[in-house]
Amino acid sequence: MSERRRLLVANRGEIAVRIFETGRRLGLRTVAVAGPGDENALHTRVADAVVPVASYLDADALVTAAHEAGAHLVHPGYGFLAESAAFAEAVLDAGLTWVGPQPDALRRGGDKLEAKRIAAAAGVPTLEAGEPAELGFPLLVKAAAGGGGRGMRVVERPEGLDEALDAASREAEAAFGDGTVYCERYLASPRHVEVQLMGDRHGNVLALGLRDCSVQRRHQKVVEESPPPGVAPDVLDRLAAHAVAFGRAIGYESAGTAEFLVDGDEAFFLELNGRIQVEHPVTEAVTGLDLVELQLRVADGEPLAGLRPVTTGHAVEARLYAEDPRTFLPQPGTVRCLELPARIRVDAGIETGDEVGGGYDPMIAKLIAHGVDRDDALDRLGEALDETVVEGVTTNLPFLRWLVAHPAFRAAEVSTGFLTRFPPLSPAPRAAQPGPWTGGFRLNLPQPPTLPALQVEEAAHGTVAGGDGRVTAPMPGKVIEVRVESGERVESRQPLVVLEAMKMEQVVTAPYDGGIRSVDVAVGDQVATGAVLVTLETA
């Protein structure tokens, strides 16, 4: 690849830093874009050139930035406009090289409803999607564009549907610029297994490995591993074949991930993520491949023919976030000290002295351990987490340490309901105990009425009030809705205020029945953790 060519990454954080690393190794000059608040972010400091933009969601501004910097290639990273066919077209129309799937494949595969139709036509089983009356309850509301847990809500009863549709649409619009949502059949505790695809413009579509991403919070993955433990080999083979069939059906090019839900021997196509994934390093660890390099070579027209990846060992990735380790609510602030382990791979987007702002994803770094087998990889990851030091912001580091050491996780007893069975930082039982917590407590489902109030659950919903009736913000954020007025009577768990931080919404609800003495915020206000939102009559 020519030294004269320049690569612009239309993204931020650790993924931009990681893509720049491969670009430099291949002799490319690197160009960063800096959105609001990112003027001195790590990805801008490691790039050869920086261009400010008004928003990471402004396609025209990103293309203009590429021209200003003299860039030849544009890599979208993940999130933001990574799966936008319109952005891909704008890049190509400007005479630039798009490092990603072609617009038609993005359009067909990125629209989750269209993707389901294509998958079914290719003989790939899918979960039923449609009208709520046809699906029944519980059901899942999902964003038609994007991913990463944004724009998703579990709805158990019809009376919660309208609010879930509205909230999911707002989140999707804020995160991806597209508020379209749809309803899908809901599985309570399946495995989440995905296939890493790579396609070229010569018709080759390859499955480069599989990953398990079952342990999730707020519909977002926190730990991923490859290969998936405890899944029958014939099921894994079937998933790989389904993924390749789908990729060929849409003429897929570049890196992408076909996601599936596995329930026993049944497997259902979930969606296609038409981009590099956050968790791609575990596939790189076990195959020895550089997926970003493959993307760049495919974008240059090189074929994948002859590529036959061989998997060795086991790899596990843990996502280190600036968030509460129990409630998973974001905790922005300045990182006064950050010490990351040197013995394993670390992809970081933050350094000591950097700020984790409230407008973007709160990821600090990803820690990736590779071992001869799963136990070895988990041991290495556990040691690395013990060596990690973060000061200045609250992080999920205690949660990650707890999870990696948890007997059920070590035994690969994982599902998307793991954190409903084992609430974060709870004492680990010798065996999984059945009970009310096997429901969807971390998936926006109602609290089981037979259980006493759980402090973690209360904080997650922002329902903790002071002794004088003050209802306070469980996280910093922007007030986007105020749903009550002074003098109004409210019932326990009735929504009071909606906050938004890092493109995620948090509904703050009433802790008990009572009257509203005062509403202490207005729409548009920026509030800190602990700020008084509403004051109730004392209980």
Summary of the structure (lengths in Angstrom):
residues: 539
radius of gyration: 22.7
end to end distance: 69.4
largest distance: 71.8
contacts: 1921
relative contact order: 0.10
helix: 28%
strand: 27%
